[in-house]
């Protein structure tokens, strides 16, 4: 089977098309701080609008625990969508209630409505299949077809992406198709040298992808909080830095496997160590094998890769033809600990080949640090989905669209 795309649905003029987007954007004081996922939804939405479809957008935002919560309302997203689409977007204050029904009934060809947060309803994320199906049936009443375009949730069995796709004629949107094309290039005969850069806080989040990619890559660069578990596996003390002691044996095994496969795992040679977690904390660069020799001894916190390590990582990245990066190199939100992430991001913009930012915190980091999306080969909208794809896992809400890995 192959992925069903928009063309498989035929003409959608005059039809009500539910579009499952991933509009799970960060908000602060009711304002969107990063609209990357909103902008990523535009090609599919514009394609449907131009066909004359009556577009009904559904999405989640945050984790409201199955009940309405004003701080997770999609109202700010409706406003931003209207600005980006250049046309009104009707916002319904519920998902399957009277407000949603009225919004959908009022649509004309080419019109757009956005329904309230799917996760205000317990059926969306329920572990009970019958409860999810019941919610999907209520959503299905608003549409003649489903276009699934929320890549960030395709690794989940949730009502709006799994049961709904089985209930209505369904196909993948342009965003999902683009994401899969890039991820296929990362897994099927990627151009060498192939480098994977992994950061973020926990090594346990990345173990699956490390294991699956080791036979496929040439070089693995390790930064972020996860680096300290690797250092500990080599016998180094890491002070009060983030450490997953229960993963040390697993990491030791991966280091041995990499050596056996001829894959170079590049670990930091220096780190930025701080007296405490905070933007105004005292800090200095220390050798990675001498963290506790800092003025703060065993209480010192490693919060970023050091400048020598950043320069080495950048050199490897620029000399590669395929690069996948997931996870910041340090606490980029705090200025003193952002340089490692900035250096890696800059190098990724200079790759002669395919450079992919793997969604989530990495995508937020590059935008927060002033980079533009078009400086990179691709910025994924789904960090967890990207990682699970690269781990070789089944993604159930893609399989219902005909896709097989």
C-alpha positions in Angstrom: 0.0 0.0 0.0 1.1 3.6 -0.6 0.2 6.8 1.2 -3.1 8.2 0.0 -2.6 11.8 -1.0 -5.1 14.7 -1.7 -5.5 13.6 -5.3 -7.0 10.3 -4.2 -10.1 12.2 -2.8 -11.0 13.6 -6.2 -12.7 17.0 -6.5 -13.4 18.6 -3.2 -15.3 21.6 -4.5 -18.3 22.3 -2.3 -17.5 19.5 0.1 -16.9 19.8 3.8 -13.3 18.8 4.4 -12.1 18.2 8.0 -8.4 19.0 8.2 -6.5 17.6 11.2 -3.7 20.0 11.7 -1.1 20.2 14.4 -1.5 23.8 15.7 0.0 23.0 19.1 1.9 26.3 19.3 3.6 27.8 22.4 1.7 30.6 24.0 2.7 33.3 26.5 0.1 35.6 28.0 -2.3 34.5 25.3 0.1 35.3 22.5 1.7 32.9 20.1 5.5 32.9 20.6 6.3 30.6 17.6 3.9 30.2 14.7 6.0 27.7 12.8 3.3 25.0 13.0 0.6 27.4 11.9 2.6 28.4 8.8 3.4 24.8 8.1 -0.3 24.1 7.7 -0.8 26.7 5.1 0.0 24.8 1.8 -2.7 22.2 2.5 -5.2 24.7 3.6 -4.6 27.0 0.6 -4.9 24.0 -1.7 -8.3 23.1 -0.3 -9.5 26.7 -0.3 -8.5 27.1 -3.9 -10.5 24.0 -4.8 -13.5 25.5 -3.2 -13.7 23.1 -0.3 -15.5 24.1 2.9 -12.6 23.7 5.3 -13.1 22.6 8.9 -9.9 22.7 10.9 -9.4 20.6 14.0 -6.3 20.5 16.3 -5.1 20.1 19.8 -3.1 22.5 22.0 -1.3 21.5 25.1 -2.6 18.9 27.7 -5.9 20.2 29.1 -6.8 16.8 30.5 -10.1 16.3 28.7 -11.9 19.4 29.9 -12.2 23.0 28.7 -9.4 25.2 30.0 -9.1 28.8 28.7 -5.4 28.9 28.7 -5.4 26.1 26.1 -7.9 27.8 23.8 -7.2 27.8 20.1 -8.7 31.3 19.8 -5.3 33.0 19.3 -4.5 30.4 16.6 -7.7 31.3 14.7 -6.6 35.0 14.7 -3.2 34.1 13.4 -4.6 31.8 10.7 -6.8 34.5 9.5 -3.8 36.9 9.2 -1.7 34.3 7.3 -4.5 33.1 5.0 -5.7 36.6 4.3 -9.3 35.8 4.9 -11.7 35.4 7.9 -11.5 32.2 10.0 -14.6 31.4 11.9 -13.8 30.2 15.4 -16.2 27.8 17.2 -16.0 27.9 21.0 -16.6 24.1 21.2 -15.6 21.0 19.2 -18.7 18.9 18.7 -21.4 21.1 20.3 -23.8 23.7 18.9 -21.1 26.3 18.3 -19.2 23.9 16.1 -22.4 22.8 14.3 -23.3 26.4 13.6 -19.8 27.3 12.3 -19.8 24.4 9.9 -23.3 25.0 8.7 -22.4 28.6 7.9 -19.5 27.7 5.6 -19.6 28.5 1.9 -17.2 27.2 -0.7 -13.7 28.3 0.1 -14.6 29.3 3.7 -12.6 28.2 6.8 -13.6 27.4 10.3 -11.5 26.3 13.3 -13.1 24.3 16.0 -12.0 24.5 19.6 -9.2 22.3 21.1 -9.9 18.6 20.5 -8.4 17.7 23.9 -11.2 19.5 25.7 -13.0 16.3 25.0 -11.8 13.1 26.9 -12.7 11.0 23.8 -9.8 12.4 21.8 -7.0 10.8 23.8 -8.9 8.0 25.6 -7.3 4.6 25.9 -10.7 3.1 25.3 -11.2 2.5 21.6 -15.0 2.7 21.8 -14.8 6.1 23.5 -12.4 7.3 20.8 -14.7 6.0 18.1 -17.7 7.7 19.7 -15.9 11.1 19.6 -14.7 10.4 16.0 -18.3 9.7 14.9 -19.4 13.1 16.3 -16.5 14.8 14.4 -17.4 12.9 11.2 -20.8 14.5 11.2 -19.1 17.7 10.2 -17.3 16.4 7.2 -17.4 14.6 3.9 -13.7 13.7 4.0 -10.7 14.0 6.2 -7.3 15.4 5.3 -4.8 14.3 8.0 -2.0 16.8 8.1 -0.9 16.9 11.8 2.5 15.1 11.5 3.2 15.8 15.2 0.5 13.3 16.3 0.7 10.5 13.6 2.6 8.2 16.1 -0.5 8.2 18.4 -3.8 6.4 18.2 -6.1 9.4 18.9 -9.7 9.8 17.7 -9.1 12.7 15.2 -6.1 11.0 13.5 -6.9 7.3 13.8 -10.6 6.5 14.2 -11.7 9.5 12.1 -9.4 8.4 9.3 -11.2 5.0 9.3 -14.6 6.6 9.4 -14.4 9.1 6.6 -12.7 9.0 3.2 -9.2 10.1 4.2 -5.9 11.1 2.8 -2.6 12.8 3.9 -2.1 16.5 3.4 0.9 18.2 1.8 2.7 18.6 5.1 2.7 14.9 6.0 3.7 14.0 2.5 6.7 16.4 2.7 7.7 15.2 6.1 7.7 11.5 4.9 9.7 12.4 1.8 12.5 14.0 4.0 12.5 11.2 6.6 12.7 8.6 3.8 15.8 10.4 2.6 17.3 10.0 6.1 16.7 6.3 6.2 16.8 5.0 2.7 20.3 5.3 1.1 21.2 8.7 2.7 24.1 10.5 1.0 27.3 10.1 3.0 28.9 11.4 5.1 25.8 11.1 7.3 25.9 12.8 10.7 23.2 12.7 13.4 23.3 15.4 16.2 21.5 14.5 19.3 20.9 16.7 22.3 18.0 17.5 24.7 17.7 16.6 28.3 17.3 12.8 28.5 19.3 10.1 26.8 16.4 7.7 27.5 14.3 9.7 24.9 16.9 9.0 22.2 18.0 5.4 22.9 15.7 3.9 20.3 16.9 6.2 17.5 20.6 5.7 18.5 20.2 2.0 18.2 18.3 2.1 14.9 20.6 4.6 13.2 24.0 3.4 14.3 24.3 1.0 11.4 23.3 3.8 9.0 25.3 6.8 10.0 29.0 7.8 9.9 29.1 10.1 12.8 27.0 10.7 16.0 27.5 14.0 17.9 26.2 14.0 21.5 25.3 17.2 23.3 22.6 18.6 25.6 21.8 17.1 29.0 22.2 13.6 27.6 25.9 14.1 27.2 26.5 13.6 30.9 25.3 10.0 30.9 27.8 9.4 28.1 30.6 11.0 30.1 29.6 8.9 33.2 29.7 5.8 31.0 33.3 6.6 30.3 34.0 6.9 34.0 34.0 10.7 34.4 32.4 12.6 37.2 29.7 15.1 36.1 28.9 17.1 39.3 25.3 18.0 39.7 24.6 17.8 35.9 21.7 15.9 34.6 22.5 12.2 34.8 20.4 9.1 34.1 22.3 6.5 36.1 20.0 3.7 35.0 21.0 4.3 31.4 24.8 4.1 31.9 25.0 0.4 31.1 22.9 0.9 27.9 25.1 3.8 26.8 28.2 1.8 27.4 26.8 -0.9 25.1 26.1 1.7 22.4 29.7 3.0 22.7 31.0 -0.5 22.1 28.6 -1.2 19.3 29.6 2.1 17.5 33.2 1.1 17.7 32.4 -2.3 16.3 30.5 -0.7 13.4 33.1 1.9 12.7 30.8 4.8 13.6 32.5 7.7 15.3 30.6 9.0 18.4 31.9 12.5 19.1 31.5 13.5 22.8 32.2 17.0 24.2 35.7 17.8 25.2 34.6 20.9 27.1 31.4 22.1 28.8 30.0 25.3 30.3 29.6 24.7 34.0 27.5 26.9 36.2 27.1 27.5 39.9 23.3 27.2 39.6 20.5 27.1 37.1 19.9 30.7 36.0 20.8 33.3 33.5 22.8 35.2 36.1 24.6 32.2 37.6 28.4 32.3 37.7 29.8 30.0 35.0 33.0 29.0 33.3 34.3 26.6 30.6 35.7 23.3 32.0 37.2 20.2 30.4 34.6 17.5 30.0 36.6 15.1 32.1 37.2 17.6 34.9 33.8 19.1 35.6 34.2 18.7 39.4 37.4 20.7 39.2 35.3 23.8 38.7 35.1 26.3 41.6 31.7 24.6 42.5 33.0 21.1 42.7 30.4 18.4 42.9 27.6 21.0 42.9 28.6 22.4 39.5 26.0 22.1 36.7 26.9 21.5 33.1 24.5 23.6 31.0 26.0 23.8 27.5 28.7 22.3 25.3 31.9 24.3 25.4 33.4 26.4 22.5 35.9 23.8 21.4 33.2 21.2 21.3 30.9 23.5 19.4 33.6 24.3 16.8 34.3 20.6 16.4 30.7 19.7 16.0 30.3 22.5 13.4 33.3 21.2 11.4 31.7 17.7 11.3 28.3 19.1 10.3 29.6 21.3 7.5 31.6 18.4 6.0 28.6 16.1 5.9 26.1 15.7 3.1 23.2 14.5 5.3 22.6 15.8 8.8 19.7 15.1 11.2 19.6 17.2 14.4 17.2 16.7 17.3 17.7 18.4 20.7 19.4 21.6 21.8 23.1 21.5 22.9 22.4 23.4 26.1 19.8 25.5 27.9 19.4 27.8 25.0 16.6 29.8 26.7 19.3 31.3 29.0 21.7 33.5 27.0 25.0 32.3 28.7 24.2 28.8 27.7 22.9 29.3 24.1 26.1 29.4 22.1 26.5 25.7 21.6 23.0 25.5 20.0 23.6 28.6 18.0 26.9 27.3 16.6 25.3 23.9 15.6 22.3 25.7 14.0 24.6 28.0 12.0 26.6 25.0 10.7 23.4 23.2 9.7 22.5 26.2 7.4 25.9 25.6 5.6 25.4 21.9 4.8 26.0 21.1 1.2 23.2 18.5 1.0 20.2 17.8 3.3 20.2 19.4 6.8 17.1 18.5 8.9 16.1 20.1 12.2 14.1 17.4 13.9 11.2 19.4 15.4 10.2 20.1 19.0 12.8 22.0 21.1 15.2 22.2 18.2 12.8 24.0 16.0 11.9 26.4 18.8 15.6 27.0 19.5 16.6 28.0 16.0 13.7 30.4 15.7 14.4 31.8 19.2 18.0 32.4 18.2 17.0 34.4 15.1 17.3 31.8 12.3 14.7 31.6 9.5 13.0 28.3 8.5 14.2 28.7 4.9 17.9 28.7 6.0 17.5 24.9 6.6 16.8 22.0 4.3 13.8 21.1 6.4 12.4 21.8 9.9 10.1 19.0 11.0 6.9 19.8 12.8 6.9 16.5 14.8 9.8 15.8 17.1 8.4 12.7 18.7 7.0 11.4 15.4 10.3 12.0 13.6 12.2 10.1 16.3 9.8 7.2 16.2 10.0 7.1 12.4 13.8 7.0 12.6 13.5 4.2 15.2 11.6 2.1 12.7 8.5 2.1 14.8 5.0 1.7 13.4 3.1 5.0 13.2 -0.6 3.9 13.4 -2.2 7.1 12.2 -0.1 6.9 9.0 -0.9 3.3 8.5 -4.6 4.1 8.3 -3.7 6.4 5.4 -2.2 3.5 3.5 1.4 4.1 4.5 3.9 1.3 5.3 7.5 1.8 6.5 
